[in-house]
Amino acid sequence: MVAVAGKVVVVTGGRRGLGAALVDEVLAREARKVYATGRTTFVDERSAVVPSVLEVRSEASVSEFAAVASDAEVVFNNAGILLPAALLTGSFADITETFDINVFGPLRVARAFAPILAAGGGGALVNMHSVLSWMSGSGAYGASKAAAWSVTNSLRTELAAQGTQVVGVHAGLIETDMAADIPGPRSTAAQIAVRIVDGLESGATEVLADDVSVGVKAALSGPVENLTFALSH
């Protein structure tokens, strides 16, 4: 288990939405420094926050950022994209971009920061998935989150020897710009951030951050046709 007090933390996609809520939450728990990333330059006037530009699709950008954040002890892989379109009829460029950001992006970050975390004693890697990792009907987004879940589970095994805690997070709808057009009940980003950091600090390997994630995870033993969410259009 890793407590964030006094730690140096990275939050990718930390400029807005859940990422911004994670930045707020770790600061509230007295993180020493937080590298918050966005795809373009931005300003955060809090002294403990280091606003940083990161493009997770670019290995060069990830490498440059890791060199800057070489004191990181906890990494939240939060950056992601939602391009809701059907797999058969949607733009293949959008499908490719979705996987590049949601699957390969976090993997690039994990590969860059694994030796940094090892040098610091192990630390923690927290990857954001989705309840849609387990449900059909969400096009490339759900498929990418299913792949990301698998990547996280394999990274947990590979990083065990260096003592890195690897946490996978699943959540349903959150009150963010990304999910603004999707109907249904949702949690606030602040609520989810609290549950994520609580899970990290308790030593969890998986955080089911809301009731819908708990329910869907329990349903995985049932018929696969019951695991459907109508997000594609």
TIMIZA-183269 format. One record per atom (N, C-alpha, C): x, y, z. Coordinates in pm, whole numbers, padded with zeros to 5 digits, always signed. Example, Ala and Ser with C-alpha at 12.3 -4.5 7.8 and 13.67 -1.06 7.14 Angstrom:
+01319-00569+00780/+01230-00450+00780/+01320-00330+00780/+01285-00225+00708/+01367-00106+00714/+01290+00003+00787/
END
This chain:
+00085-00120+00000/+00000+00000+00000/+00087+00124+00000/+00040+00228-00067/+00118+00351-00082/+00033+00469-00036/+00079+00542+00064/+00014+00665+00106/+00071+00781+00025/-00014+00873-00017/+00033+00981-00104/+00097+01097-00027/+00076+01104+00103/+00134+01214+00181/+00286+01214+00165/+00339+01329+00125/+00482+01344+00108/+00537+01288-00021/+00451+01233-00106/+00497+01169-00229/+00493+01265-00348/+00570+01230-00451/+00566+01300-00579/+00476+01219-00672/+00374+01285-00725/+00266+01217-00797/+00257+01269-00940/+00230+01179-01033/+00200+01214-01171/+00053+01184-01197/-00018+01279-01258/-00156+01256-01303/-00164+01294-01450/-00172+01194-01538/-00189+01227-01679/-00334+01268-01704/-00353+01359-01796/-00487+01413-01815/-00536+01487-01692/-00444+01553-01623/-00477+01617-01495/-00531+01758-01507/-00556+01801-01628/-00601+01939-01648/-00749+01957-01619/-00829+01853-01641/-00973+01866-01623/-01035+01731-01589/-01166+01732-01562/-01239+01608-01537/-01187+01531-01418/-01186+01398-01433/-01139+01313-01324/-00994+01341-01291/-00913+01370-01391/-00773+01401-01365/-00757+01520-01273/-00832+01626-01297/-00826+01744-01211/-00872+01710-01069/-00974+01624-01058/-01021+01583-00926/-00916+01499-00854/-00841+01417-00928/-00732+01341-00866/-00621+01433-00817/-00590+01536-00895/-00491+01634-00850/-00536+01698-00720/-00662+01741-00716/-00715+01803-00594/-00708+01707-00476/-00741+01581-00500/-00748+01484-00391/-00610+01452-00335/-00511+01432-00421/-00378+01400-00367/-00316+01521-00298/-00349+01641-00346/-00302+01760-00275/-00367+01770-00138/-00497+01736-00131/-00566+01738-00001/-00504+01638+00096/-00444+01533+00042/-00378+01433+00126/-00228+01458+00139/-00188+01580+00106/-00054+01632+00133/+00054+01568+00046/+00021+01541-00081/+00127+01505-00175/+00227+01620-00181/+00355+01587-00196/+00460+01690-00195/+00464+01767-00326/+00445+01698-00436/+00449+01759-00568/+00359+01679-00660/+00290+01748-00752/+00204+01680-00848/+00234+01732-00988/+00278+01641-01074/+00290+01672-01216/+00155+01644-01280/+00086+01748-01325/-00044+01734-01391/-00025+01761-01539/-00067+01669-01624/-00040+01685-01766/-00165+01718-01847/-00141+01788-01956/-00243+01817-02057/-00177+01808-02193/-00258+01807-02297/-00202+01794-02432/-00146+01927-02483/-00186+02036-02418/-00133+02168-02453/-00093+02241-02324/-00022+02349-02339/+00024+02426-02225/-00093+02481-02145/-00084+02476-02012/-00186+02534-01926/-00120+02584-01799/-00198+02657-01720/-00145+02720-01599/-00217+02665-01477/-00141+02632-01374/-00197+02599-01243/-00108+02672-01142/-00164+02766-01071/-00084+02854-00985/-00054+02796-00848/-00102+02677-00819/-00070+02614-00690/+00078+02573-00689/+00146+02605-00584/+00291+02587-00579/+00334+02441-00591/+00250+02350-00548/+00287+02207-00550/+00259+02141-00684/+00194+02213-00775/+00155+02156-00903/+00252+02200-01012/+00297+02102-01090/+00384+02130-01205/+00305+02098-01332/+00246+02201-01397/+00172+02176-01521/+00269+02133-01631/+00234+02025-01701/+00326+01967-01798/+00251+01927-01924/+00317+01942-02037/+00258+01900-02164/+00297+01755-02191/+00196+01673-02223/+00222+01533-02254/+00125+01486-02361/+00179+01427-02465/+00099+01362-02568/+00127+01212-02558/+00032+01138-02503/+00057+00996-02475/+00069+00912-02603/+00029+00968-02718/+00046+00896-02844/+00190+00901-02894/+00270+00986-02836/+00407+01007-02883/+00508+00949-02783/+00586+00852-02828/+00688+00796-02741/+00790+00901-02702/+00821+00991-02795/+00918+01097-02765/+00864+01189-02655/+00736+01226-02664/+00677+01312-02563/+00676+01244-02427/+00641+01116-02425/+00639+01041-02299/+00779+01034-02239/+00880+01007-02323/+01017+00999-02274/+01065+01132-02219/+01032+01241-02290/+01072+01374-02243/+01005+01407-02110/+00879+01372-02097/+00809+01399-01971/+00867+01316-01857/+00896+01189-01883/+00953+01104-01778/+01087+01158-01731/+01165+01216-01822/+01293+01275-01782/+01273+01394-01689/+01166+01470-01712/+01134+01584-01626/+01081+01536-01491/+00993+01436-01495/+00928+01386-01373/+01002+01264-01318/+01133+01272-01317/+01215+01157-01278/+01214+01129-01129/+01145+01213-01052/+01131+01190-00908/+00995+01133-00873/+00918+01092-00972/+00781+01043-00948/+00782+00916-00864/+00682+00907-00775/+00667+00789-00689/+00531+00722-00707/+00433+00796-00756/+00301+00742-00785/+00256+00798-00919/+00210+00711-01008/+00166+00752-01141/+00020+00712-01162/-00064+00813-01189/-00203+00789-01225/-00215+00800-01377/-00240+00688-01443/-00259+00683-01588/-00406+00713-01616/-00438+00839-01629/-00578+00881-01640/-00616+00934-01778/-00519+00979-01858/-00550+01038-01988/-00625+00938-02075/-00732+00984-02141/-00809+00896-02227/-00897+00976-02321/-00962+00903-02412/-01049+00967-02510/-01173+00882-02532/-01285+00947-02559/-01410+00878-02590/-01459+00926-02726/-01455+00837-02825/-01507+00865-02959/-01613+00759-02988/-01737+00784-02945/-01841+00681-02950/-01894+00656-03091/-01852+00547-03150/-01901+00509-03282/-01897+00357-03292/-01984+00301-03375/-01991+00157-03392/-01864+00104-03458/-01824-00017-03421/-01704-00076-03477/-01718-00101-03628/-01837-00138-03674/-01855-00170-03815/-01869-00049-03905/-01925+00060-03852/-01955+00174-03938/-01880+00302-03899/-01815+00302-03786/-01743+00422-03743/-01614+00440-03819/-01558+00559-03808/-01432+00590-03873/-01320+00501-03817/-01247+00434-03908/-01138+00349-03860/-01026+00434-03801/-01013+00557-03849/-00914+00647-03790/-00948+00675-03644/-01077+00691-03613/-01118+00714-03474/-01092+00590-03389/-01115+00473-03446/-01088+00349-03372/-00939+00339-03340/-00856+00367-03439/-00712+00361-03420/-00666+00463-03315/-00720+00584-03322/-00684+00687-03224/-00726+00646-03084/-00844+00587-03072/-00893+00542-02942/-00798+00441-02879/-00756+00343-02956/-00662+00244-02902/-00525+00305-02874/-00482+00397-02959/-00351+00457-02939/-00346+00536-02808/-00457+00605-02776/-00460+00685-02654/-00495+00601-02532/-00597+00515-02542/-00650+00445-02425/-00573+00319-02387/-00503+00259-02483/-00430+00135-02456/-00279+00158-02464/-00233+00202-02580/-00089+00218-02598/-00035+00338-02522/-00118+00441-02503/-00074+00557-02425/-00036+00521-02283/-00127+00458-02207/-00091+00416-02072/+00027+00319-02068/+00037+00233-02171/+00150+00140-02174/+00281+00215-02196/+00279+00315-02285/+00400+00397-02304/+00442+00462-02172/+00344+00516-02101/+00373+00582-01973/+00427+00480-01873/+00365+00363-01866/+00410+00260-01772/+00553+00217-01802/+00585+00198-01929/+00720+00156-01967/+00823+00264-01932/+00786+00391-01951/+00879+00500-01922/+00903+00517-01772/+00796+00498-01693/+00807+00525-01549/+00842+00403-01466/+00836+00284-01522/+00868+00164-01443/+01007+00171-01380/+01112+00207-01455/+01244+00216-01389/+01253+00329-01288/+01178+00436-01310/+01176+00547-01214/+01113+00501-01083/+01000+00430-01093/+00934+00379-00973/+01023+00277-00903/+01091+00193-00980/+01180+00094-00920/+01292+00162-00842/+01348+00267-00900/+01458+00339-00834/+01413+00403-00705/+01284+00437-00696/+01231+00499-00576/+01176+00401-00475/+01194+00273-00499/+01149+00172-00403/+01024+00096-00442/+00969+00126-00558/+00851+00052-00605/+00735+00143-00640/+00688+00219-00543/+00580+00314-00570/+00453+00247-00619/+00378+00320-00702/+00249+00270-00748/+00216+00321-00886/+00146+00237-00961/+00092+00271-01092/-00057+00247-01087/-00137+00351-01116/-00283+00341-01110/-00338+00366-01250/-00405+00266-01308/-00459+00277-01443/-00611+00287-01441/-00663+00387-01513/-00808+00405-01522/-00865+00318-01634/-00960+00232-01596/-01036+00153-01692/-01177+00208-01698/-01276+00119-01705/-01416+00161-01711/-01501+00039-01686/-01623+00062-01641/-01718-00049-01635/-01739-00106-01776/-01714-00024-01878/-01730-00070-02016/-01619-00164-02059/-01519-00186-01975/-01421-00291-02001/-01489-00427-02010/-01604-00440-01945/-01672-00569-01933/-01802-00575-02011/-01836-00471-02086/-01968-00465-02151/-01953-00440-02301/-02043-00499-02377/-02045-00475-02521/-02130-00353-02554/-02126-00311-02681/-02212-00202-02725/-02152-00065-02711/-02025-00056-02675/-01962+00074-02657/-01853+00098-02760/-01858+00025-02870/-01767+00048-02980/-01621+00038-02940/-01538+00121-03004/-01394+00115-02980/-01358+00154-02837/-01439+00240-02774/-01407+00282-02638/-01407+00162-02543/-01517+00086-02543/-01524-00030-02456/-01418-00133-02488/-01395-00155-02618/-01292-00251-02658/-01155-00205-02610/-01128-00076-02619/-00998-00026-02574/-00983-00039-02422/-01092-00020-02350/-01084-00031-02204/-01069-00177-02162/-01130-00270-02239/-01108-00412-02211/-00961-00447-02232/-00903-00395-02339/-00761-00419-02364/-00675-00358-02255/-00711-00236-02212/-00634-00170-02107/-00640-00249-01976/-00756-00307-01946/-00771-00391-01826/-00674-00509-01833/-00668-00574-01948/-00576-00686-01966/-00431-00641-01952/-00398-00526-02012/-00262-00474-02001/-00225-00450-01854/-00316-00390-01780/-00290-00364-01639/-00265-00492-01561/-00346-00595-01587/-00329-00721-01515/-00193-00784-01545/-00148-00772-01669/-00015-00824-01704/+00096-00738-01643/+00076-00607-01644/+00177-00519-01582/+00190-00547-01433/+00080-00580-01370/+00085-00611-01226/+00181-00728-01201/+00172-00829-01286/+00261-00944-01272/+00406-00905-01302/+00426-00829-01409/+00561-00793-01450/+00630-00697-01352/+00551-00613-01285/+00608-00513-01194/+00616-00561-01049/+00566-00681-01023/+00564-00731-00885/+00705-00742-00828/+00800-00786-00912/+00936-00810-00863/+01003-00682-00814/+00962-00566-00867/+01025-00441-00823/+00943-00373-00714/+00837-00438-00669/+00758-00388-00557/+00662-00276-00591/+00624-00264-00719/+00530-00160-00759/+00387-00208-00742/+00308-00131-00668/+00165-00160-00653/+00094-00116-00780/+00024-00206-00846/-00048-00175-00968/-00198-00186-00942/-00268-00074-00962/-00410-00064-00930/-00489-00041-01058/-00590-00122-01081/-00683-00100-01192/-00813-00044-01140/-00863+00063-01203/-00984+00132-01156/-01096+00116-01258/-01214+00076-01209/-01333+00069-01294/-01439+00163-01239/-01503+00237-01328/-01610+00328-01288/-01711+00340-01401/-01834+00373-01364/-01938+00400-01462/-01935+00546-01502/-02051+00604-01524/-02058+00742-01569/-02011+00838-01460/-01931+00936-01502/-01878+01037-01412/-01916+01174-01468/-01942+01269-01381/-01979+01404-01424/-01856+01477-01479/-01826+01450-01606/-01716+01515-01676/-01761+01555-01815/-01684+01638-01880/-01716+01677-02018/-01719+01556-02110/-01633+01458-02086/-01625+01341-02173/-01757+01266-02180/-01826+01255-02067/-01949+01176-02061/-02075+01263-02059/-02062+01390-02091/-02174+01483-02075/-02295+01446-02160/-02274+01386-02276/-02385+01357-02367/-02443+01217-02348/-02395+01143-02251/-02443+01007-02228/-02545+01009-02115/-02669+00963-02139/-02770+00966-02033/-02745+00861-01927/-02789+00892-01805/-02778+00796-01697/-02726+00859-01570/-02748+00792-01457/-02697+00843-01328/-02546+00838-01326/-02487+00930-01253/-02341+00938-01251/-02290+00988-01117/-02165+00958-01091/-02096+01007-00972/-02021+01134-01008/-01989+01214-00908/-01904+01329-00934/-01759+01282-00946/-01679+01361-01016/-01538+01329-01029/-01470+01327-00892/-01511+01416-00804/-01452+01421-00670/-01480+01293-00592/-01603+01241-00604/-01637+01115-00535/-01550+01000-00584/-01534+00991-00715/-01454+00883-00772/-01308+00897-00733/-01257+01021-00733/-01118+01043-00695/-01091+00997-00552/-01183+01025-00462/-01168+00982-00323/-01159+00830-00316/-01247+00761-00389/-01249+00615-00384/-01123+00555-00445/-01071+00619-00550/-00948+00571-00611/-00831+00582-00514/-00815+00698-00453/-00702+00718-00363/-00719+00636-00235/-00842+00620-00189/-00867+00530-00076/-00819+00389-00110/-00852+00342-00232/-00811+00209-00272/-00659+00196-00279/-00594+00295-00339/-00449+00295-00346/-00388+00284-00207/-00437+00367-00115/-00377+00373+00018/-00411+00251+00103/-00514+00176+00065/-00549+00055+00140/-00478-00069+00085/-00403-00053-00024/-00332-00166-00082/-00409-00243-00186/-00516-00186-00239/-00600-00255-00336/-00526-00278-00467/-00562-00386-00536/-00516-00408-00673/-00624-00371-00773/-00748-00364-00728/-00858-00324-00815/-00956-00238-00735/-00999-00128-00796/-01096-00040-00732/-01223-00038-00816/-01333-00083-00758/-01464-00071-00821/-01526+00054-00761/-01520+00164-00836/-01538+00296-00777/-01683+00339-00760/-01778+00257-00807/-01919+00291-00789/-02003+00164-00792/-02131+00179-00761/-02219+00062-00750/-02235-00011-00884/-02239+00063-00993/-02258-00002-01123/-02140-00092-01155/-02020-00052-01120/-01903-00135-01144/-01906-00262-01058/-01950-00247-00935/-01964-00363-00848/-02064-00462-00908/-02179-00410-00955/-02282-00496-01010/-02239-00566-01138/-02174-00492-01227/-02133-00551-01354/-02021-00653-01332/-01928-00625-01244/-01822-00722-01216/-01883-00853-01164/-01985-00843-01081/-02050-00962-01028/-02122-01040-01138/-02167-00969-01242/-02242-01033-01351/-02153-01103-01453/-02023-01092-01439/-01933-01151-01537/-01943-01303-01543/-01991-01364-01436/-02005-01510-01436/-02131-01556-01509/-02218-01461-01547/-02343-01495-01615/-02330-01490-01766/-02444-01498-01838/-02442-01497-01985/-02385-01367-02041/-02298-01379-02140/-02231-01262-02196/-02330-01166-02260/-02443-01217-02311/-02539-01128-02376/-02607-01033-02278/-02592-01058-02149/-02646-00965-02049/-02555-00845-02026/-02436-00849-02082/-02338-00742-02059/-02335-00649-02180/-02439-00566-02190/-02454-00478-02306/-02485-00337-02259/-02420-00241-02324/-02445-00100-02296/-02458-00028-02428/-02566+00043-02449/-02592+00106-02578/-02526+00243-02586/-02396+00244-02620/-02325+00370-02637/-02295+00396-02782/-02280+00293-02864/-02247+00311-03005/-02362+00372-03081/-02329+00453-03182/-02433+00508-03268/-02373+00538-03405/
END
